[in-house]
Amino acid sequence: MINIVVPELGESVLEARIARWLKKVGDHVSVGEPLVELETEKINLEVNAERGGVISGITRQDGEDVKIGDVLGTLDESAAASPLKPSPSPSPAPASAPAPAPAPASAPAQAPATVRTPAPPAAAAPAAPQVIPPPAKPAPAAVPASAASAARTTGERPEVRQRMTKRRETIARRLVEAQHNAAMLTTFNEVDMTAVMGLRERHKEAFKQQHGVGLGISSFFVKVSVAALREFPQLNAEIQGDEIVLKRYYDIGIAVGAEGGLVVPVLRDADKMSFAKIEQTIRDYAKRAADGTLTLQDLAGGTFTITNGGVFGSLLSTPILNPPQVGILGLHKIQERPVGVNGQVVLRPMMYVALSYDHRIVDGREAVQFLVKIKEYIEEPAQLLINQ
């Protein structure tokens, strides 16, 4: 008999939550086959079978919190060649039918049947319930069985309770910590995007043909951020005890909105990356954030962060620091606005930019000058070639 245990989860990650069992008791599994999916504060990961055999027991259920080394279940490798015993159920569901997903309740899923035998198709819960829509005329039968403990209905006023995911818990905790543990301020400016948009328009076809990826604005802001950080190193630093640690490398975090919550994968040594490499890496990160295949290494570290609320239509915002970093640059929607140019009022594609910073080690003057430098580089991108 072999124990199925919680493996090492990565740097600084000590516990996880059982998102769902992928196998049930009595299932035959092969070496390397995924058995259970664990949800951590950063990513989801699968625990694979170290040996072939039959699942002989499940000791921790969907929704339970577990720690490294905890026993999740047992695997009988001596039964690997034995035929699977018939299910005692009079009308079992097909073997390929998935087990119901855990209910978004505040308590762990409790019914052993969810991991031992498949539920009838009519009672199966959605694979990943995010919102349980209220019925037109509330009635107990309209609430899925697996979510019954999550729904609280009073007359015509339905409510749904959902337990926070590990990632959402971590996001909530870190955002509060960022505001409590840092003297956070934000400074704003606006940038004329005419030069960058002109460059993109002139080179987009050749760039895509050569590199297989579009030329976006993200690579420009990564490049100008690195250039500005070289001139204002306090924004590429962190506080450790009573010391200021100035980083001489540039690992730029790119905030990506994913279904389970915001993640910030890192462009490591961004100062050494080409425009094409930046765009390719960001596209890859966005794809893997969407399908849940980012690794802990993708998210580790980071010396400065860029977040772009403009992709969702945000015109102006105050980004929150990503501890222990002391600076974050917020980008916003590009919008044509009337501006004065050489004594004339003209329409230009303008973007508001925001820099939130930790006032404990970054003075207001440095923060304002940093953002002005960002503006100058974007409006005159040729300066990047001259100054590098």
Buried (B, 14 or more C-beta within 10 A) or exposed (E): EBBBBBBEBBEEBEBBBBBBBBBBBBBBBEEEBEBBBBBBBBBBBEBBBBEBBBBBBBEBBBBBEBEEEBEBBBBBBEBBEEEEEEBEEEEEBEEEEEBBBBBBBEEBBEBEEBBBBBBEEEEBBEEEBEEBEBEEEBEEEBBBBBBEBBBEBEEEEBEBBBBBBBBBBBBEEBBEEBEEBBEBBBBBBBBBBBBBBEBBEEEEEEBBEEBEBEBBBBBBBBBBBBBBBBEBEBBBBBBEEEEBEEBEEBBBBBBBBBEBBBBBBBBBEBBEBEBBBBBBBBBBBBEBBEEBEBEBEBBBEBBBBBBBBBEEEBEBBBBBBBBBBBBBBBBBBBBEBEBEEEEEEEEBBBBBBBBBBBEEBBEEEBBBBBBEBBBBBBBEBEBBEEEE
